[in-house]
Amino acid sequence: MSTTFSFIGKQIIIYCGTPIFISGVCGGLLNTLLTIMSIFNIGQLFTNLVSRIMIALYDIDGIETSLFY
């Protein structure tokens, strides 16, 4: 009787644990990707909006004063 429960337990771990493990790994990779994308989006916001704010507040145009823009 205990061997039956042991066998059932192993089968549950194999067939239920594997999809949970795979989905957890995929979720972790997607989470890392979203974090990296968020960092790049913040950088893009910073570089684009700072120049517009400087133009609106101080009439400093980056095109006239910098070779970068």
mmCIF file as Biopython writes it, N, C-alpha, C and O atoms, coordinates in Angstrom:
data_model
#
loop_
_atom_site.group_PDB
_atom_site.id
_atom_site.type_symbol
_atom_site.label_atom_id
_atom_site.label_alt_id
_atom_site.label_comp_id
_atom_site.label_asym_id
_atom_site.label_entity_id
_atom_site.label_seq_id
_atom_site.pdbx_PDB_ins_code
_atom_site.Cartn_x
_atom_site.Cartn_y
_atom_site.Cartn_z
_atom_site.occupancy
_atom_site.B_iso_or_equiv
_atom_site.auth_seq_id
_atom_site.auth_asym_id
_atom_site.pdbx_PDB_model_num
ATOM 1   N N  . MET A ? 1  ? 0.815  -1.191 0.000   1.0 0.0 1  A 1 
ATOM 2   C CA . MET A ? 1  ? 0.000  0.000  0.000   1.0 0.0 1  A 1 
ATOM 3   C C  . MET A ? 1  ? 0.865  1.265  0.000   1.0 0.0 1  A 1 
ATOM 4   O O  . MET A ? 1  ? 0.559  2.235  -0.693  1.0 0.0 1  A 1 
ATOM 5   N N  . SER A ? 2  ? 1.954  1.243  0.789   1.0 0.0 2  A 1 
ATOM 6   C CA . SER A ? 2  ? 2.815  2.421  0.840   1.0 0.0 2  A 1 
ATOM 7   C C  . SER A ? 2  ? 3.570  2.609  -0.471  1.0 0.0 2  A 1 
ATOM 8   O O  . SER A ? 2  ? 3.900  3.736  -0.841  1.0 0.0 2  A 1 
ATOM 9   N N  . THR A ? 3  ? 3.845  1.514  -1.172  1.0 0.0 3  A 1 
ATOM 10  C CA . THR A ? 3  ? 4.507  1.655  -2.463  1.0 0.0 3  A 1 
ATOM 11  C C  . THR A ? 3  ? 3.578  2.304  -3.481  1.0 0.0 3  A 1 
ATOM 12  O O  . THR A ? 3  ? 4.043  3.005  -4.379  1.0 0.0 3  A 1 
ATOM 13  N N  . THR A ? 4  ? 2.275  2.084  -3.355  1.0 0.0 4  A 1 
ATOM 14  C CA . THR A ? 4  ? 1.319  2.726  -4.253  1.0 0.0 4  A 1 
ATOM 15  C C  . THR A ? 4  ? 1.300  4.229  -4.019  1.0 0.0 4  A 1 
ATOM 16  O O  . THR A ? 4  ? 1.294  5.014  -4.966  1.0 0.0 4  A 1 
ATOM 17  N N  . PHE A ? 5  ? 1.290  4.629  -2.729  1.0 0.0 5  A 1 
ATOM 18  C CA . PHE A ? 5  ? 1.309  6.056  -2.414  1.0 0.0 5  A 1 
ATOM 19  C C  . PHE A ? 5  ? 2.621  6.697  -2.849  1.0 0.0 5  A 1 
ATOM 20  O O  . PHE A ? 5  ? 2.639  7.836  -3.315  1.0 0.0 5  A 1 
ATOM 21  N N  . SER A ? 6  ? 3.711  5.966  -2.696  1.0 0.0 6  A 1 
ATOM 22  C CA . SER A ? 6  ? 5.010  6.463  -3.126  1.0 0.0 6  A 1 
ATOM 23  C C  . SER A ? 6  ? 5.035  6.655  -4.639  1.0 0.0 6  A 1 
ATOM 24  O O  . SER A ? 6  ? 5.531  7.667  -5.136  1.0 0.0 6  A 1 
ATOM 25  N N  . PHE A ? 7  ? 4.503  5.687  -5.360  1.0 0.0 7  A 1 
ATOM 26  C CA . PHE A ? 7  ? 4.449  5.781  -6.816  1.0 0.0 7  A 1 
ATOM 27  C C  . PHE A ? 7  ? 3.570  6.948  -7.253  1.0 0.0 7  A 1 
ATOM 28  O O  . PHE A ? 7  ? 3.941  7.698  -8.155  1.0 0.0 7  A 1 
ATOM 29  N N  . ILE A ? 8  ? 2.415  7.106  -6.623  1.0 0.0 8  A 1 
ATOM 30  C CA . ILE A ? 8  ? 1.503  8.208  -6.963  1.0 0.0 8  A 1 
ATOM 31  C C  . ILE A ? 8  ? 2.160  9.552  -6.662  1.0 0.0 8  A 1 
ATOM 32  O O  . ILE A ? 8  ? 2.035  10.498 -7.439  1.0 0.0 8  A 1 
ATOM 33  N N  . GLY A ? 9  ? 2.856  9.632  -5.537  1.0 0.0 9  A 1 
ATOM 34  C CA . GLY A ? 9  ? 3.552  10.869 -5.185  1.0 0.0 9  A 1 
ATOM 35  C C  . GLY A ? 9  ? 4.622  11.238 -6.193  1.0 0.0 9  A 1 
ATOM 36  O O  . GLY A ? 9  ? 4.754  12.404 -6.567  1.0 0.0 9  A 1 
ATOM 37  N N  . LYS A ? 10 ? 5.383  10.252 -6.632  1.0 0.0 10 A 1 
ATOM 38  C CA . LYS A ? 10 ? 6.422  10.509 -7.636  1.0 0.0 10 A 1 
ATOM 39  C C  . LYS A ? 10 ? 5.808  10.955 -8.958  1.0 0.0 10 A 1 
ATOM 40  O O  . LYS A ? 10 ? 6.336  11.854 -9.613  1.0 0.0 10 A 1 
ATOM 41  N N  . GLN A ? 11 ? 4.708  10.339 -9.353  1.0 0.0 11 A 1 
ATOM 42  C CA . GLN A ? 11 ? 4.055  10.712 -10.605 1.0 0.0 11 A 1 
ATOM 43  C C  . GLN A ? 11 ? 3.504  12.134 -10.539 1.0 0.0 11 A 1 
ATOM 44  O O  . GLN A ? 11 ? 3.586  12.881 -11.514 1.0 0.0 11 A 1 
ATOM 45  N N  . ILE A ? 12 ? 2.948  12.505 -9.396  1.0 0.0 12 A 1 
ATOM 46  C CA . ILE A ? 12 ? 2.437  13.874 -9.235  1.0 0.0 12 A 1 
ATOM 47  C C  . ILE A ? 12 ? 3.574  14.874 -9.324  1.0 0.0 12 A 1 
ATOM 48  O O  . ILE A ? 12 ? 3.449  15.915 -9.969  1.0 0.0 12 A 1 
ATOM 49  N N  . ILE A ? 13 ? 4.685  14.556 -8.673  1.0 0.0 13 A 1 
ATOM 50  C CA . ILE A ? 13 ? 5.840  15.458 -8.727  1.0 0.0 13 A 1 
ATOM 51  C C  . ILE A ? 13 ? 6.363  15.579 -10.154 1.0 0.0 13 A 1 
ATOM 52  O O  . ILE A ? 13 ? 6.710  16.677 -10.591 1.0 0.0 13 A 1 
ATOM 53  N N  . ILE A ? 14 ? 6.424  14.477 -10.881 1.0 0.0 14 A 1 
ATOM 54  C CA . ILE A ? 14 ? 6.946  14.502 -12.249 1.0 0.0 14 A 1 
ATOM 55  C C  . ILE A ? 14 ? 6.021  15.289 -13.169 1.0 0.0 14 A 1 
ATOM 56  O O  . ILE A ? 14 ? 6.476  16.170 -13.900 1.0 0.0 14 A 1 
ATOM 57  N N  . TYR A ? 15 ? 4.729  14.980 -13.139 1.0 0.0 15 A 1 
ATOM 58  C CA . TYR A ? 15 ? 3.814  15.563 -14.120 1.0 0.0 15 A 1 
ATOM 59  C C  . TYR A ? 15 ? 3.280  16.936 -13.725 1.0 0.0 15 A 1 
ATOM 60  O O  . TYR A ? 15 ? 2.848  17.696 -14.593 1.0 0.0 15 A 1 
ATOM 61  N N  . CYS A ? 16 ? 3.299  17.266 -12.457 1.0 0.0 16 A 1 
ATOM 62  C CA . CYS A ? 16 ? 2.854  18.609 -12.041 1.0 0.0 16 A 1 
ATOM 63  C C  . CYS A ? 16 ? 4.039  19.539 -11.803 1.0 0.0 16 A 1 
ATOM 64  O O  . CYS A ? 16 ? 3.931  20.748 -12.009 1.0 0.0 16 A 1 
ATOM 65  N N  . GLY A ? 17 ? 5.158  18.985 -11.375 1.0 0.0 17 A 1 
ATOM 66  C CA . GLY A ? 17 ? 6.318  19.810 -11.068 1.0 0.0 17 A 1 
ATOM 67  C C  . GLY A ? 17 ? 7.033  20.322 -12.296 1.0 0.0 17 A 1 
ATOM 68  O O  . GLY A ? 17 ? 7.548  21.440 -12.293 1.0 0.0 17 A 1 
ATOM 69  N N  . THR A ? 18 ? 7.072  19.523 -13.343 1.0 0.0 18 A 1 
ATOM 70  C CA . THR A ? 18 ? 7.776  19.923 -14.562 1.0 0.0 18 A 1 
ATOM 71  C C  . THR A ? 18 ? 7.150  21.147 -15.221 1.0 0.0 18 A 1 
ATOM 72  O O  . THR A ? 18 ? 7.889  22.076 -15.547 1.0 0.0 18 A 1 
ATOM 73  N N  . PRO A ? 19 ? 5.830  21.209 -15.439 1.0 0.0 19 A 1 
ATOM 74  C CA . PRO A ? 19 ? 5.256  22.425 -16.026 1.0 0.0 19 A 1 
ATOM 75  C C  . PRO A ? 19 ? 5.407  23.651 -15.129 1.0 0.0 19 A 1 
ATOM 76  O O  . PRO A ? 19 ? 5.591  24.765 -15.621 1.0 0.0 19 A 1 
ATOM 77  N N  . ILE A ? 20 ? 5.329  23.448 -13.818 1.0 0.0 20 A 1 
ATOM 78  C CA . ILE A ? 20 ? 5.518  24.572 -12.900 1.0 0.0 20 A 1 
ATOM 79  C C  . ILE A ? 20 ? 6.945  25.087 -12.995 1.0 0.0 20 A 1 
ATOM 80  O O  . ILE A ? 20 ? 7.168  26.297 -13.002 1.0 0.0 20 A 1 
ATOM 81  N N  . PHE A ? 21 ? 7.912  24.181 -13.069 1.0 0.0 21 A 1 
ATOM 82  C CA . PHE A ? 21 ? 9.310  24.581 -13.196 1.0 0.0 21 A 1 
ATOM 83  C C  . PHE A ? 21 ? 9.556  25.325 -14.502 1.0 0.0 21 A 1 
ATOM 84  O O  . PHE A ? 21 ? 10.209 26.369 -14.507 1.0 0.0 21 A 1 
ATOM 85  N N  . ILE A ? 22 ? 9.043  24.801 -15.605 1.0 0.0 22 A 1 
ATOM 86  C CA . ILE A ? 22 ? 9.241  25.433 -16.917 1.0 0.0 22 A 1 
ATOM 87  C C  . ILE A ? 22 ? 8.588  26.807 -16.961 1.0 0.0 22 A 1 
ATOM 88  O O  . ILE A ? 22 ? 9.188  27.762 -17.452 1.0 0.0 22 A 1 
ATOM 89  N N  . SER A ? 23 ? 7.371  26.916 -16.455 1.0 0.0 23 A 1 
ATOM 90  C CA . SER A ? 23 ? 6.704  28.223 -16.465 1.0 0.0 23 A 1 
ATOM 91  C C  . SER A ? 23 ? 7.401  29.202 -15.528 1.0 0.0 23 A 1 
ATOM 92  O O  . SER A ? 23 ? 7.418  30.402 -15.802 1.0 0.0 23 A 1 
ATOM 93  N N  . GLY A ? 24 ? 7.972  28.723 -14.440 1.0 0.0 24 A 1 
ATOM 94  C CA . GLY A ? 24 ? 8.723  29.597 -13.540 1.0 0.0 24 A 1 
ATOM 95  C C  . GLY A ? 24 ? 9.986  30.143 -14.184 1.0 0.0 24 A 1 
ATOM 96  O O  . GLY A ? 24 ? 10.315 31.317 -14.018 1.0 0.0 24 A 1 
ATOM 97  N N  . VAL A ? 25 ? 10.690 29.297 -14.913 1.0 0.0 25 A 1 
ATOM 98  C CA . VAL A ? 25 ? 11.902 29.746 -15.611 1.0 0.0 25 A 1 
ATOM 99  C C  . VAL A ? 25 ? 11.541 30.760 -16.691 1.0 0.0 25 A 1 
ATOM 100 O O  . VAL A ? 25 ? 12.202 31.790 -16.825 1.0 0.0 25 A 1 
ATOM 101 N N  . CYS A ? 26 ? 10.494 30.471 -17.463 1.0 0.0 26 A 1 
ATOM 102 C CA . CYS A ? 26 ? 10.053 31.417 -18.507 1.0 0.0 26 A 1 
ATOM 103 C C  . CYS A ? 26 ? 9.616  32.739 -17.883 1.0 0.0 26 A 1 
ATOM 104 O O  . CYS A ? 26 ? 9.932  33.805 -18.411 1.0 0.0 26 A 1 
ATOM 105 N N  . GLY A ? 27 ? 8.903  32.682 -16.782 1.0 0.0 27 A 1 
ATOM 106 C CA . GLY A ? 27 ? 8.471  33.899 -16.110 1.0 0.0 27 A 1 
ATOM 107 C C  . GLY A ? 27 ? 9.637  34.712 -15.590 1.0 0.0 27 A 1 
ATOM 108 O O  . GLY A ? 27 ? 9.622  35.940 -15.664 1.0 0.0 27 A 1 
ATOM 109 N N  . GLY A ? 28 ? 10.644 34.039 -15.066 1.0 0.0 28 A 1 
ATOM 110 C CA . GLY A ? 28 ? 11.832 34.742 -14.594 1.0 0.0 28 A 1 
ATOM 111 C C  . GLY A ? 28 ? 12.576 35.430 -15.730 1.0 0.0 28 A 1 
ATOM 112 O O  . GLY A ? 28 ? 13.050 36.555 -15.577 1.0 0.0 28 A 1 
ATOM 113 N N  . LEU A ? 29 ? 12.675 34.752 -16.868 1.0 0.0 29 A 1 
ATOM 114 C CA . LEU A ? 29 ? 13.338 35.361 -18.027 1.0 0.0 29 A 1 
ATOM 115 C C  . LEU A ? 29 ? 12.559 36.564 -18.537 1.0 0.0 29 A 1 
ATOM 116 O O  . LEU A ? 29 ? 13.150 37.588 -18.879 1.0 0.0 29 A 1 
ATOM 117 N N  . LEU A ? 30 ? 11.237 36.447 -18.591 1.0 0.0 30 A 1 
ATOM 118 C CA . LEU A ? 30 ? 10.419 37.573 -19.041 1.0 0.0 30 A 1 
ATOM 119 C C  . LEU A ? 30 ? 10.492 38.735 -18.056 1.0 0.0 30 A 1 
ATOM 120 O O  . LEU A ? 30 ? 10.478 39.896 -18.464 1.0 0.0 30 A 1 
ATOM 121 N N  . ASN A ? 31 ? 10.569 38.431 -16.773 1.0 0.0 31 A 1 
ATOM 122 C CA . ASN A ? 31 ? 10.690 39.475 -15.767 1.0 0.0 31 A 1 
ATOM 123 C C  . ASN A ? 31 ? 12.001 40.232 -15.943 1.0 0.0 31 A 1 
ATOM 124 O O  . ASN A ? 31 ? 12.027 41.458 -15.844 1.0 0.0 31 A 1 
ATOM 125 N N  . THR A ? 32 ? 13.084 39.512 -16.203 1.0 0.0 32 A 1 
ATOM 126 C CA . THR A ? 32 ? 14.374 40.151 -16.447 1.0 0.0 32 A 1 
ATOM 127 C C  . THR A ? 32 ? 14.311 41.019 -17.699 1.0 0.0 32 A 1 
ATOM 128 O O  . THR A ? 32 ? 14.837 42.132 -17.711 1.0 0.0 32 A 1 
ATOM 129 N N  . LEU A ? 33 ? 13.672 40.515 -18.748 1.0 0.0 33 A 1 
ATOM 130 C CA . LEU A ? 33 ? 13.545 41.277 -19.986 1.0 0.0 33 A 1 
ATOM 131 C C  . LEU A ? 33 ? 12.751 42.561 -19.759 1.0 0.0 33 A 1 
ATOM 132 O O  . LEU A ? 33 ? 13.129 43.619 -20.262 1.0 0.0 33 A 1 
ATOM 133 N N  . LEU A ? 34 ? 11.661 42.477 -19.008 1.0 0.0 34 A 1 
ATOM 134 C CA . LEU A ? 34 ? 10.855 43.665 -18.742 1.0 0.0 34 A 1 
ATOM 135 C C  . LEU A ? 34 ? 11.614 44.680 -17.896 1.0 0.0 34 A 1 
ATOM 136 O O  . LEU A ? 34 ? 11.451 45.886 -18.083 1.0 0.0 34 A 1 
ATOM 137 N N  . THR A ? 35 ? 12.442 44.207 -16.969 1.0 0.0 35 A 1 
ATOM 138 C CA . THR A ? 35 ? 13.245 45.122 -16.158 1.0 0.0 35 A 1 
ATOM 139 C C  . THR A ? 35 ? 14.253 45.860 -17.027 1.0 0.0 35 A 1 
ATOM 140 O O  . THR A ? 35 ? 14.427 47.070 -16.877 1.0 0.0 35 A 1 
ATOM 141 N N  . ILE A ? 36 ? 14.913 45.158 -17.922 1.0 0.0 36 A 1 
ATOM 142 C CA . ILE A ? 36 ? 15.886 45.791 -18.818 1.0 0.0 36 A 1 
ATOM 143 C C  . ILE A ? 36 ? 15.188 46.784 -19.740 1.0 0.0 36 A 1 
ATOM 144 O O  . ILE A ? 36 ? 15.701 47.877 -19.976 1.0 0.0 36 A 1 
ATOM 145 N N  . MET A ? 37 ? 14.023 46.413 -20.262 1.0 0.0 37 A 1 
ATOM 146 C CA . MET A ? 37 ? 13.273 47.322 -21.129 1.0 0.0 37 A 1 
ATOM 147 C C  . MET A ? 37 ? 12.849 48.574 -20.364 1.0 0.0 37 A 1 
ATOM 148 O O  . MET A ? 37 ? 12.860 49.668 -20.928 1.0 0.0 37 A 1 
ATOM 149 N N  . SER A ? 38 ? 12.481 48.435 -19.106 1.0 0.0 38 A 1 
ATOM 150 C CA . SER A ? 38 ? 12.079 49.585 -18.304 1.0 0.0 38 A 1 
ATOM 151 C C  . SER A ? 38 ? 13.253 50.532 -18.089 1.0 0.0 38 A 1 
ATOM 152 O O  . SER A ? 38 ? 13.082 51.750 -18.133 1.0 0.0 38 A 1 
ATOM 153 N N  . ILE A ? 39 ? 14.429 49.987 -17.860 1.0 0.0 39 A 1 
ATOM 154 C CA . ILE A ? 39 ? 15.612 50.833 -17.677 1.0 0.0 39 A 1 
ATOM 155 C C  . ILE A ? 39 ? 15.908 51.606 -18.955 1.0 0.0 39 A 1 
ATOM 156 O O  . ILE A ? 39 ? 16.213 52.797 -18.894 1.0 0.0 39 A 1 
ATOM 157 N N  . PHE A ? 40 ? 15.825 50.956 -20.104 1.0 0.0 40 A 1 
ATOM 158 C CA . PHE A ? 40 ? 16.062 51.648 -21.369 1.0 0.0 40 A 1 
ATOM 159 C C  . PHE A ? 40 ? 14.980 52.689 -21.646 1.0 0.0 40 A 1 
ATOM 160 O O  . PHE A ? 40 ? 15.279 53.756 -22.183 1.0 0.0 40 A 1 
ATOM 161 N N  . ASN A ? 41 ? 13.737 52.399 -21.291 1.0 0.0 41 A 1 
ATOM 162 C CA . ASN A ? 41 ? 12.664 53.374 -21.490 1.0 0.0 41 A 1 
ATOM 163 C C  . ASN A ? 41 ? 12.860 54.601 -20.615 1.0 0.0 41 A 1 
ATOM 164 O O  . ASN A ? 41 ? 12.579 55.716 -21.054 1.0 0.0 41 A 1 
ATOM 165 N N  . ILE A ? 42 ? 13.335 54.422 -19.386 1.0 0.0 42 A 1 
ATOM 166 C CA . ILE A ? 42 ? 13.618 55.565 -18.518 1.0 0.0 42 A 1 
ATOM 167 C C  . ILE A ? 42 ? 14.740 56.399 -19.114 1.0 0.0 42 A 1 
ATOM 168 O O  . ILE A ? 42 ? 14.680 57.628 -19.092 1.0 0.0 42 A 1 
ATOM 169 N N  . GLY A ? 43 ? 15.764 55.738 -19.646 1.0 0.0 43 A 1 
ATOM 170 C CA . GLY A ? 43 ? 16.850 56.472 -20.291 1.0 0.0 43 A 1 
ATOM 171 C C  . GLY A ? 43 ? 16.378 57.245 -21.504 1.0 0.0 43 A 1 
ATOM 172 O O  . GLY A ? 43 ? 16.810 58.377 -21.726 1.0 0.0 43 A 1 
ATOM 173 N N  . GLN A ? 44 ? 15.504 56.654 -22.286 1.0 0.0 44 A 1 
ATOM 174 C CA . GLN A ? 44 ? 14.966 57.331 -23.461 1.0 0.0 44 A 1 
ATOM 175 C C  . GLN A ? 44 ? 14.109 58.527 -23.059 1.0 0.0 44 A 1 
ATOM 176 O O  . GLN A ? 44 ? 14.197 59.595 -23.665 1.0 0.0 44 A 1 
ATOM 177 N N  . LEU A ? 45 ? 13.285 58.343 -22.039 1.0 0.0 45 A 1 
ATOM 178 C CA . LEU A ? 45 ? 12.481 59.459 -21.539 1.0 0.0 45 A 1 
ATOM 179 C C  . LEU A ? 45 ? 13.372 60.595 -21.063 1.0 0.0 45 A 1 
ATOM 180 O O  . LEU A ? 45 ? 13.115 61.763 -21.356 1.0 0.0 45 A 1 
ATOM 181 N N  . PHE A ? 46 ? 14.422 60.245 -20.326 1.0 0.0 46 A 1 
ATOM 182 C CA . PHE A ? 46 ? 15.315 61.261 -19.784 1.0 0.0 46 A 1 
ATOM 183 C C  . PHE A ? 46 ? 15.993 62.046 -20.901 1.0 0.0 46 A 1 
ATOM 184 O O  . PHE A ? 46 ? 16.025 63.275 -20.855 1.0 0.0 46 A 1 
ATOM 185 N N  . THR A ? 47 ? 16.531 61.361 -21.896 1.0 0.0 47 A 1 
ATOM 186 C CA . THR A ? 47 ? 17.253 62.074 -22.949 1.0 0.0 47 A 1 
ATOM 187 C C  . THR A ? 47 ? 16.322 62.903 -23.824 1.0 0.0 47 A 1 
ATOM 188 O O  . THR A ? 47 ? 16.715 63.976 -24.282 1.0 0.0 47 A 1 
ATOM 189 N N  . ASN A ? 48 ? 15.107 62.441 -24.067 1.0 0.0 48 A 1 
ATOM 190 C CA . ASN A ? 48 ? 14.206 63.195 -24.931 1.0 0.0 48 A 1 
ATOM 191 C C  . ASN A ? 48 ? 13.520 64.340 -24.206 1.0 0.0 48 A 1 
ATOM 192 O O  . ASN A ? 48 ? 13.371 65.423 -24.772 1.0 0.0 48 A 1 
ATOM 193 N N  . LEU A ? 49 ? 13.104 64.127 -22.979 1.0 0.0 49 A 1 
ATOM 194 C CA . LEU A ? 49 ? 12.341 65.160 -22.291 1.0 0.0 49 A 1 
ATOM 195 C C  . LEU A ? 49 ? 13.206 66.256 -21.691 1.0 0.0 49 A 1 
ATOM 196 O O  . LEU A ? 49 ? 12.757 67.396 -21.572 1.0 0.0 49 A 1 
ATOM 197 N N  . VAL A ? 50 ? 14.440 65.936 -21.310 1.0 0.0 50 A 1 
ATOM 198 C CA . VAL A ? 50 ? 15.299 66.970 -20.736 1.0 0.0 50 A 1 
ATOM 199 C C  . VAL A ? 50 ? 15.560 68.065 -21.765 1.0 0.0 50 A 1 
ATOM 200 O O  . VAL A ? 50 ? 15.547 69.248 -21.425 1.0 0.0 50 A 1 
ATOM 201 N N  . SER A ? 51 ? 15.794 67.687 -23.004 1.0 0.0 51 A 1 
ATOM 202 C CA . SER A ? 51 ? 16.044 68.710 -24.021 1.0 0.0 51 A 1 
ATOM 203 C C  . SER A ? 51 ? 14.803 69.568 -24.254 1.0 0.0 51 A 1 
ATOM 204 O O  . SER A ? 51 ? 14.925 70.779 -24.432 1.0 0.0 51 A 1 
ATOM 205 N N  . ARG A ? 52 ? 13.631 68.978 -24.257 1.0 0.0 52 A 1 
ATOM 206 C CA . ARG A ? 52 ? 12.400 69.757 -24.446 1.0 0.0 52 A 1 
ATOM 207 C C  . ARG A ? 52 ? 12.123 70.663 -23.251 1.0 0.0 52 A 1 
ATOM 208 O O  . ARG A ? 52 ? 11.655 71.789 -23.422 1.0 0.0 52 A 1 
ATOM 209 N N  . ILE A ? 53 ? 12.406 70.183 -22.049 1.0 0.0 53 A 1 
ATOM 210 C CA . ILE A ? 53 ? 12.213 71.014 -20.858 1.0 0.0 53 A 1 
ATOM 211 C C  . ILE A ? 53 ? 13.182 72.186 -20.879 1.0 0.0 53 A 1 
ATOM 212 O O  . ILE A ? 53 ? 12.803 73.306 -20.537 1.0 0.0 53 A 1 
ATOM 213 N N  . MET A ? 54 ? 14.428 71.944 -21.277 1.0 0.0 54 A 1 
ATOM 214 C CA . MET A ? 54 ? 15.406 73.037 -21.354 1.0 0.0 54 A 1 
ATOM 215 C C  . MET A ? 54 ? 14.982 74.078 -22.387 1.0 0.0 54 A 1 
ATOM 216 O O  . MET A ? 54 ? 15.162 75.277 -22.172 1.0 0.0 54 A 1 
ATOM 217 N N  . ILE A ? 55 ? 14.425 73.631 -23.497 1.0 0.0 55 A 1 
ATOM 218 C CA . ILE A ? 55 ? 13.947 74.573 -24.513 1.0 0.0 55 A 1 
ATOM 219 C C  . ILE A ? 55 ? 12.769 75.368 -23.977 1.0 0.0 55 A 1 
ATOM 220 O O  . ILE A ? 55 ? 12.708 76.582 -24.171 1.0 0.0 55 A 1 
ATOM 221 N N  . ALA A ? 56 ? 11.837 74.711 -23.311 1.0 0.0 56 A 1 
ATOM 222 C CA . ALA A ? 56 ? 10.633 75.390 -22.830 1.0 0.0 56 A 1 
ATOM 223 C C  . ALA A ? 56 ? 10.926 76.332 -21.669 1.0 0.0 56 A 1 
ATOM 224 O O  . ALA A ? 56 ? 10.351 77.420 -21.613 1.0 0.0 56 A 1 
ATOM 225 N N  . LEU A ? 57 ? 11.795 75.954 -20.748 1.0 0.0 57 A 1 
ATOM 226 C CA . LEU A ? 57 ? 12.031 76.776 -19.562 1.0 0.0 57 A 1 
ATOM 227 C C  . LEU A ? 57 ? 13.055 77.881 -19.794 1.0 0.0 57 A 1 
ATOM 228 O O  . LEU A ? 57 ? 12.832 79.030 -19.413 1.0 0.0 57 A 1 
ATOM 229 N N  . TYR A ? 58 ? 14.169 77.536 -20.414 1.0 0.0 58 A 1 
ATOM 230 C CA . TYR A ? 58 ? 15.292 78.470 -20.474 1.0 0.0 58 A 1 
ATOM 231 C C  . TYR A ? 58 ? 15.628 78.940 -21.880 1.0 0.0 58 A 1 
ATOM 232 O O  . TYR A ? 58 ? 16.588 79.690 -22.054 1.0 0.0 58 A 1 
ATOM 233 N N  . ASP A ? 59 ? 14.881 78.531 -22.874 1.0 0.0 59 A 1 
ATOM 234 C CA . ASP A ? 59 ? 15.164 78.849 -24.275 1.0 0.0 59 A 1 
ATOM 235 C C  . ASP A ? 59 ? 16.583 78.446 -24.676 1.0 0.0 59 A 1 
ATOM 236 O O  . ASP A ? 59 ? 17.241 79.137 -25.454 1.0 0.0 59 A 1 
ATOM 237 N N  . ILE A ? 60 ? 17.035 77.333 -24.139 1.0 0.0 60 A 1 
ATOM 238 C CA . ILE A ? 60 ? 18.340 76.784 -24.498 1.0 0.0 60 A 1 
ATOM 239 C C  . ILE A ? 60 ? 18.093 75.632 -25.457 1.0 0.0 60 A 1 
ATOM 240 O O  . ILE A ? 60 ? 17.531 74.603 -25.082 1.0 0.0 60 A 1 
ATOM 241 N N  . ASP A ? 61 ? 18.515 75.817 -26.687 1.0 0.0 61 A 1 
ATOM 242 C CA . ASP A ? 61 ? 18.323 74.773 -27.686 1.0 0.0 61 A 1 
ATOM 243 C C  . ASP A ? 61 ? 19.606 73.958 -27.791 1.0 0.0 61 A 1 
ATOM 244 O O  . ASP A ? 61 ? 20.679 74.513 -28.029 1.0 0.0 61 A 1 
ATOM 245 N N  . GLY A ? 62 ? 19.501 72.661 -27.617 1.0 0.0 62 A 1 
ATOM 246 C CA . GLY A ? 62 ? 20.671 71.794 -27.654 1.0 0.0 62 A 1 
ATOM 247 C C  . GLY A ? 62 ? 21.322 71.733 -29.014 1.0 0.0 62 A 1 
ATOM 248 O O  . GLY A ? 62 ? 22.513 71.438 -29.109 1.0 0.0 62 A 1 
ATOM 249 N N  . ILE A ? 63 ? 20.578 72.003 -30.069 1.0 0.0 63 A 1 
ATOM 250 C CA . ILE A ? 63 ? 21.132 71.953 -31.422 1.0 0.0 63 A 1 
ATOM 251 C C  . ILE A ? 63 ? 22.143 73.074 -31.625 1.0 0.0 63 A 1 
ATOM 252 O O  . ILE A ? 63 ? 23.150 72.891 -32.309 1.0 0.0 63 A 1 
ATOM 253 N N  . GLU A ? 64 ? 21.880 74.219 -31.040 1.0 0.0 64 A 1 
ATOM 254 C CA . GLU A ? 64 ? 22.770 75.366 -31.233 1.0 0.0 64 A 1 
ATOM 255 C C  . GLU A ? 64 ? 24.026 75.291 -30.374 1.0 0.0 64 A 1 
ATOM 256 O O  . GLU A ? 64 ? 25.063 75.834 -30.756 1.0 0.0 64 A 1 
ATOM 257 N N  . THR A ? 65 ? 23.953 74.629 -29.222 1.0 0.0 65 A 1 
ATOM 258 C CA . THR A ? 65 ? 25.080 74.668 -28.292 1.0 0.0 65 A 1 
ATOM 259 C C  . THR A ? 65 ? 25.897 73.383 -28.240 1.0 0.0 65 A 1 
ATOM 260 O O  . THR A ? 65 ? 26.997 73.393 -27.687 1.0 0.0 65 A 1 
ATOM 261 N N  . SER A ? 66 ? 25.407 72.285 -28.790 1.0 0.0 66 A 1 
ATOM 262 C CA . SER A ? 66 ? 26.102 71.013 -28.640 1.0 0.0 66 A 1 
ATOM 263 C C  . SER A ? 66 ? 26.232 70.315 -29.989 1.0 0.0 66 A 1 
ATOM 264 O O  . SER A ? 66 ? 25.341 70.390 -30.836 1.0 0.0 66 A 1 
ATOM 265 N N  . LEU A ? 67 ? 27.346 69.644 -30.167 1.0 0.0 67 A 1 
ATOM 266 C CA . LEU A ? 67 ? 27.533 68.847 -31.371 1.0 0.0 67 A 1 
ATOM 267 C C  . LEU A ? 67 ? 26.796 67.514 -31.277 1.0 0.0 67 A 1 
ATOM 268 O O  . LEU A ? 67 ? 26.558 66.862 -32.294 1.0 0.0 67 A 1 
ATOM 269 N N  . PHE A ? 68 ? 26.433 67.106 -30.051 1.0 0.0 68 A 1 
ATOM 270 C CA . PHE A ? 68 ? 25.741 65.835 -29.846 1.0 0.0 68 A 1 
ATOM 271 C C  . PHE A ? 68 ? 24.342 65.875 -30.422 1.0 0.0 68 A 1 
ATOM 272 O O  . PHE A ? 68 ? 23.903 64.912 -31.051 1.0 0.0 68 A 1 
ATOM 273 N N  . TYR A ? 69 ? 23.645 66.963 -30.219 1.0 0.0 69 A 1 
ATOM 274 C CA . TYR A ? 69 ? 22.289 67.093 -30.743 1.0 0.0 69 A 1 
ATOM 275 C C  . TYR A ? 69 ? 22.383 67.650 -32.137 1.0 0.0 69 A 1 
ATOM 276 O O  . TYR A ? 69 ? 21.360 67.851 -32.791 1.0 0.0 69 A 1 
#
